[in-house]
């Protein structure tokens, strides 16, 4: 499985319908100790506020309390980066979804705080495992994609 990276995020495209991808993302975040503190239904918000149609798209604000506590204890202003945003949206291709997460190493690189650098490595590894697990959810024992159409 290839995790796509850009300067600020990690992402994967999965053969899961949007609703199932959101469900699997929540499950995998919980396995890594993250609770979803905030949830923004971008599609519903844009429809309500602007009367614009948009693809299914959700922003999950995920937080791992012990890691957040360590980060805040190291630097109070680090709260501007919390919680970690994880997004799920319907891909252009039917039956596929994109799952992406912020890259905390990139976000926190400029702090110069060694404690935060180490925490960012840990959070990134956990978020990468979430993406890997969501991607694996649509594969059979032989590694081939199942889809859920």
C-alpha positions, 0 to 999 in steps of 0.5 A, spaced: 500 500 500 502 506 498 501 512 502 501 518 498 505 524 501 505 532 500 508 537 504 503 537 509 499 531 509 499 523 508 493 520 504 491 514 501 485 512 496 481 506 498 476 502 494 470 503 500 464 507 499 464 514 503 460 512 509 464 505 510 471 509 509 468 514 515 466 508 519 473 504 518 477 511 519 473 512 526 475 505 528 482 505 526 483 512 530 480 509 536 485 503 536 490 508 536 488 511 542 484 517 538 478 520 540 474 524 535 472 530 538 470 534 532 466 533 526 465 537 520 460 535 515 463 539 509 458 537 504 452 539 509 455 546 511 456 548 504 449 546 502 446 550 508 451 556 508 452 557 501 446 553 498 452 549 494 453 542 492 459 538 494 461 531 494 461 527 501 467 530 505 468 530 513 473 533 517 474 529 523 478 532 529 482 527 532 485 527 539 490 522 543 489 525 550 495 522 553 499 525 547 496 531 547 497 532 555 505 531 553 505 536 548 501 541 552 505 540 558 511 541 553 509 548 550 502 551 552 501 554 545 501 547 541 494 547 542 493 551 536 495 545 532 490 540 536 486 536 534 489 532 529 485 533 522 483 527 519 479 527 512 475 523 508 472 524 502 468 521 496 473 520 490 472 522 483 472 514 481 465 511 483 466 507 490 472 510 492 474 514 498 480 518 500 483 518 507 488 523 509 491 526 515 495 532 517 503 530 517 505 532 524 512 532 523 511 538 518 506 542 522 511 542 528 518 542 525 519 549 526 518 549 533 525 547 535 522 543 541 525 536 541 519 533 546 514 536 540 519 533 535 519 526 538 511 526 539 510 528 532 514 522 530 509 518 534 503 521 532 505 520 525 506 513 526 500 512 529 496 516 523 500 512 518 497 506 521 490 508 521 491 510 513 494 503 512 489 499 516 483 503 512 486 501 506 487 494 508 480 494 510 478 493 502 483 487 501 482 480 502 487 475 505 490 475 498 492 482 498 487 483 492 482 489 493 475 487 495 471 493 494 464 494 497 460 495 491 
